[in-house]
């Protein structure tokens, strides 16, 4: 994984954008970390399914650190960068970015490595066609 603070702009392709809503907050008014992980998982699975040519399942999430809270109304953007394609798996870095409430500058919220495995119609691991 990259040094989480070393990149001032998103890396990879935009895979998902969603507005953070009040229903997704904790008692302090910040967006739940679990909600962010869910968005990252959806973004990563879209990218992994494209690479794998079909259905995928998440098998691991590695190395997440949350850098800043997300405010209600923020446009949460998930960017995906494919790191590795194996026989049946895809490893993807998913970055989450928002724009600053004060000056509109991009702010990195978190990143994590997600591993997806290609599965067939019966839910069993399958090879990824090249």
C-alpha positions in Angstrom: 0.0 0.0 0.0 1.1 3.6 -0.7 2.1 6.0 2.1 -1.4 7.2 2.9 -0.4 10.9 3.1 2.0 11.1 0.2 -0.4 11.5 -2.6 -2.2 14.9 -2.9 -4.7 13.7 -5.5 -6.7 10.5 -6.0 -5.0 7.6 -7.7 -7.0 5.1 -9.9 -10.3 5.5 -11.5 -13.5 6.9 -10.0 -15.7 3.9 -9.3 -18.4 5.4 -7.0 -19.8 8.8 -5.8 -22.4 9.2 -3.1 -23.6 12.0 -0.8 -23.1 11.4 2.9 -26.6 11.7 4.5 -27.7 12.4 8.1 -28.9 8.8 8.6 -25.3 7.6 8.1 -24.0 9.6 11.2 -23.0 8.8 14.7 -24.1 10.8 17.8 -21.4 13.4 17.0 -22.7 14.0 13.5 -19.8 12.3 11.7 -20.3 9.6 9.1 -19.8 6.1 10.5 -16.6 4.4 9.5 -18.5 1.2 8.7 -20.7 3.2 6.2 -17.4 4.3 4.5 -16.1 0.7 4.4 -19.4 -0.4 2.8 -19.1 2.3 0.0 -15.4 1.2 -0.5 -16.5 -2.4 -0.8 -19.2 -1.6 -3.4 -16.7 0.5 -5.4 -14.0 -2.2 -5.3 -16.5 -4.9 -6.3 -17.6 -3.0 -9.4 -14.0 -2.7 -10.5 -13.2 -6.3 -9.6 -16.3 -7.6 -11.4 -15.1 -5.8 -14.5 -11.7 -7.3 -14.3 -12.9 -10.8 -13.4 -15.7 -10.7 -16.1 -18.4 -11.6 -13.6 -19.4 -12.2 -10.1 -16.9 -11.6 -7.2 -16.9 -11.8 -3.5 -14.8 -9.8 -1.0 -12.4 -12.0 0.9 -10.1 -9.5 2.7 -9.6 -5.9 3.6 -6.1 -4.8 4.6 -4.5 -1.8 6.1 -7.2 0.8 6.6 -6.5 4.1 8.5 -9.1 6.9 8.8 -7.5 10.3 8.5 -10.4 12.7 8.9 -14.1 12.7 9.7 -16.7 13.0 6.9 -19.4 15.6 7.3 -23.0 15.3 6.3 -23.5 16.5 2.7 -20.0 15.6 1.6 -19.7 14.0 -1.8 -17.8 10.8 -1.0 -15.7 9.6 -4.0 -14.2 6.2 -4.2 -11.2 5.6 -6.5 -10.0 2.2 -7.4 -6.5 1.1 -8.6 -6.0 -2.6 -9.6 -2.8 -3.8 -8.0 -2.7 -7.4 -9.0 -4.8 -10.0 -10.9 -4.2 -13.6 -9.8 -5.6 -16.9 -11.0 -8.9 -16.2 -9.3 -8.4 -13.0 -7.3 -8.1 -9.3 -7.8 -6.3 -7.0 -5.4 -7.4 -3.4 -5.5 -6.5 -0.2 -3.5 -9.7 1.8 -2.8 -9.2 5.5 -1.8 -11.9 7.7 -0.4 -11.8 11.4 -1.0 -14.1 14.4 -0.2 -13.9 18.1 -0.9 -13.2 20.4 2.1 -16.3 22.1 3.5 -14.3 25.3 3.8 -12.3 25.7 0.6 -13.3 22.9 -1.7 -9.8 21.4 -1.7 -9.7 17.6 -2.0 -9.1 15.7 1.2 -8.1 12.0 1.5 -10.3 10.3 4.1 -8.9 6.7 4.0 -7.6 4.0 1.7 -7.5 0.2 2.0 -6.5 -2.8 0.0 -9.4 -5.0 -0.9 -9.1 -8.6 -2.2 -11.9 -10.1 -4.2 -12.2 -13.6 -5.6 -14.1 -14.5 -8.7 -17.0 -16.9 -8.1 -19.3 -18.9 -10.3 -23.1 -19.2 -10.3 -22.9 -21.7 -7.4 -20.7 -19.4 -5.3 -17.5 -21.4 -5.9 -14.1 -19.9 -6.8 -13.5 -19.8 -10.5 -10.5 -18.8 -12.6 -10.3 -15.4 -14.2 -10.1 -15.5 -18.0 -7.3 -13.4 -19.5 
